[in-house]
Every structure is written in structure tokens, then in C-alpha cells.
Amino acid sequence: MASTYLTKTLTTPTSDKIFTFSAWVKRSALGSEGYVFTIGSNGGSSPSHYYSIRYANEKIYVQRSGTGQLITNAVYRDLSAWYHIVLTNDTTQATDSNRIKLYVNGELASLGTATYPSQNTILDGINGARCALGLTYSGTGNYFDGLMTHIHFIDGTAYDADTFGETDATTGIWKPKTAPSVTYGTNGFFLKGENSGALGTDSSGNGNNFTVNGTPTQTVDTPSNVFCVLNPLQSIAHPSYTNGNTKCGSSSDNDRAIGTIPSQSGYYEVKLVQAPVGGSGSGLIWGVYDVSNNPALTLASQRWFKTNYGYDTHYATINFGEGNSWENQTTGLTASAGDILMMAWKNGKLYAGYNGTWFFGANPSTDTDGSVQMLLADANAYQAPLGRSNLSGLTNAEFNFGNGFFGTTAVTTNSGSGYSDSNGEGIFNYQPPTGTYACCTKNLNT
């Protein structure tokens, strides 16, 4: 989402002392500042009055011009998770700590720093101020890198977090209320993000639509159904990650990207941005990682297929192996830019293919192994998607775990709707085999 943001000019508010902001956010990168929400009174490089919520030093910061700052004790480094952030501002309150309150996932945040404005302090200059999502109050840089959904702004009423979310009675997980009962006020808005062609459309009834800047991408990854991504926090080597951690690039041997959600029966796709290049043995390895029996990310727990040129006379094209060893078997096929690689596993067996055809005559839907099969160590073990580079040949590869995109390009097969798994989840370029499932939270019990 870097350099992509939404903006709107505010009018005379219902209240210049009371408002509520609520949003679900999923970060994609660590280390840099990223602004979730800002109000800047003049939109210039040094606005005279502003209010902001941002990530910095992996903590959440709330900052207002004059007096008022909150900094969390907790750090928020889980890039696979959605966080629900609610900020209430009500300076009419007699108790100072009630004038600004920050909730994360339904609970008041533990604060390392907390300074509060005086009672009845107003936020000057709201009329004509720029409200921005994903952009700093100064108007340049510090873009939010990640996803946002169900964004509410309430002008004139201070609501607690349980107005917008609730605890699931079965799972105990904090989840969104999709239609909260609120009074939005003059400048209030509700951005659902449900229309890919109009992501700035206000659903509050106020018509407070936002201008979309850049090219935001809609995804089926939501707080109600979280999809697998590649995990920058994994401990062996570090490729570069972009596009919400679904695209990775490598410049060194053995860079490893591990998926965040494992499965006993899974399916995913990888698109080669360019053909494997470089010296002998360069290429992409794609496969699975046994997280049940080998949580330490050892080589012995990996099983993979590999694209490369000229590894040696036995491994001239696409081959398969496990741990540190390669089987003396080749598919006879050469990987090229634009190829879509497929990976499926079920009943303790691993299957691979590309461009709609499974290698060695296999058919995972009917448990037909073909001339070569790769056995997983434990049929009941959970396997996480795996991407690796061999030497430095992989420049970029785009993973689709069911979110319906390769990079920023939407899947367009099957009349533009793509193909779903056996539970109706995910959007894929090819039909996932019967009995295999997208790596997402709704499929965890499957």
C-alpha cells in the first residue's frame, strides 16, 4: 500500500471536541513509520493543527497538536494478524484519561507514555482540514504499508470499542460488527472497501466519499478470514517482500520464505516474474515445510520442487527433492517468465505442476500419484508453504495463497472470478484439486 492513500476535506463539524475513529488494519512491513489516520488543518508541510495515529518503533502512537500523546507499551509485530484500533477523543470529560482513549482488539491499550489535553480543549481548524487514511499529516511520505478495512469516523460521539467489535462466543477471538449502531455526525464516514472500483465510497449515508490516490488493491484477506502470507519474521535468511508479503525477491543463496498459515491439505500458486537466471543451479524452489515436527526450520523438514537452468545433466529443468538431497528425476519442462507453478498436498503426499498440468501424470483430486510421488514425513503433520532461492537466480516470484492476486494483478480466469477450493474459499488461477484447501483461517478446522 506504499504511496497509496485516501483523502477528504472536512466541513464544519458536529463537534470540535468529540470524535471516534475505528479501523481494522494489517501491517505488511516493519521498521518504518506508517500513518493510519490523520487530520491536518491546512494540508501543508507544517499544519498548524493536527491529529494522527501511526506506527513507529513497532508501537502505536496517538499524537495531537498542542497537548496530547499516547504511546503503547506493546509492540505490534505480527504481520499475519489484523488489529482493531479504536480512538476516542472527548475533551469534555472531567477525568483526563477519559479525554483520549486507545483500544486495541477490544481492550484499552497499556500505555508507556500518556499526556492528555485540558478539559474542553478543541481541535482547531477542522473546517477545511484534510482527513487522510494512510498518509502523514504533512502530506508526503510515511505511507501506511498494509491493509485497512471497516474504517469508521464518528463526528460528535465518543464510542467504546465494543460498539464496533465483539468476542466470538465459540473461538474467543475479537471480531468486527459489520453494521454497528452509531450516529455518524456531519463529517462521519464508513469505508467498507467492498467495491474494488470505488474504495473511497462512504457507506454511512453521509456521502462523505474519499479521493483515492495511487492504485490500492482489494483483497479477500479480511479480519473474518485471514489468508496466508509470507512471513518476514521467519528466522532463516531474509528475501525482500512486497505487495502485502505475497511477492518476494532474492539476491543470495538459500533465502527462505515461509508461509504464515500451515495446513494438512493445502494448495497455492506461484507466478514467476522472470525466468530463473544466473549461473549453474540458479532458480526458485517452491514446496512445503513441516512445521509440526520441525519447528526450528531445519532443512530436513523441507520438501520441494525446483526451477533452474543447467544445475547438472540430471537436473536440467524442473526437479524435485527433500531436505539436502535431490531425486534423480526431471520433469523435462523448462520454467519461463509468466509460468504459474502449482503446489498441492493431501493424505501425506505432495504434488506439483505448472500452467494447469500436474507433473508425472499425477491427479491429486483422485489421489493418482503418477510415475513419481513425494511422500511427506507425516500425513497428519501441518505443512506451511515454502519459497526458496537456489544461488541468486530468483529475482521475483508472486505467491497466490487464495487472495486472488499475483502481485497487484488480479486473477482473471473463469470469467474473472477465478477458482475456489473445495470449501468455496480463495480465488485461484487454476482449480484446486478436490480435497485441498486455501491456507486461510476459515479452513483451519477442515
HELIX and SHEET records of a PDB file:
HELIX    1   1 ASP A   96  ASN A   98  5                                   3    
HELIX    2   2 ALA A  161  THR A  163  5                                   3    
HELIX    3   3 LEU A  299  SER A  301  5                                   3    
HELIX    4   4 PHE A  359  GLY A  361  5                                   3    
HELIX    5   5 PRO A  364  THR A  366  5                                   3    
HELIX    6   6 THR A  441  ASN A  443  5                                   3    
SHEET    1   A 8 LEU A 111  THR A 115  0                                        
SHEET    2   A 8 GLN A  69  THR A  72 -1                                        
SHEET    3   A 8 LYS A  59  ARG A  64 -1                                        
SHEET    4   A 8 TYR A  50  ALA A  56 -1                                        
SHEET    5   A 8 GLY A  34  GLY A  40 -1                                        
SHEET    6   A 8 ARG A 130  LEU A 133 -1                                        
SHEET    7   A 8 TYR A   5  THR A   9 -1                                        
SHEET    8   A 8 THR A 211  ASN A 213 -1                                        
SHEET    1   B 6 GLU A 107  LEU A 108  0                                        
SHEET    2   B 6 ILE A 100  VAL A 104 -1                                        
SHEET    3   B 6 TYR A  83  ASP A  90 -1                                        
SHEET    4   B 6 ILE A  18  ARG A  27 -1                                        
SHEET    5   B 6 GLY A 146  ASP A 155 -1                                        
SHEET    6   B 6 PHE A 189  LEU A 191 -1                                        
SHEET    1   C 2 GLY A 165  THR A 167  0                                        
SHEET    2   C 2 TRP A 174  PRO A 176 -1                                        
SHEET    1   D 7 SER A 240  THR A 242  0                                        
SHEET    2   D 7 LYS A 247  GLY A 249 -1                                        
SHEET    3   D 7 ALA A 397  ASN A 400 -1                                        
SHEET    4   D 7 GLY A 266  LEU A 272 -1                                        
SHEET    5   D 7 ILE A 340  LYS A 346 -1                                        
SHEET    6   D 7 LYS A 349  TYR A 354 -1                                        
SHEET    7   D 7 THR A 357  TRP A 358 -1                                        
SHEET    1   E 7 SER A 240  THR A 242  0                                        
SHEET    2   E 7 LYS A 247  GLY A 249 -1                                        
SHEET    3   E 7 ALA A 397  ASN A 400 -1                                        
SHEET    4   E 7 GLY A 266  LEU A 272 -1                                        
SHEET    5   E 7 ILE A 340  LYS A 346 -1                                        
SHEET    6   E 7 LYS A 349  TYR A 354 -1                                        
SHEET    7   E 7 MET A 374  LEU A 375 -1                                        
SHEET    1   F 6 ARG A 256  ILE A 258  0                                        
SHEET    2   F 6 GLN A 383  ASN A 390 -1                                        
SHEET    3   F 6 GLY A 283  ASP A 290 -1                                        
SHEET    4   F 6 GLN A 302  ASN A 308 -1                                        
SHEET    5   F 6 ILE A 318  GLU A 322 -1                                        
SHEET    6   F 6 SER A 325  THR A 330 -1                                        
SHEET    1   G 2 PHE A 405  PHE A 406  0                                        
SHEET    2   G 2 THR A 409  ALA A 410 -1                                        
END                                                                             
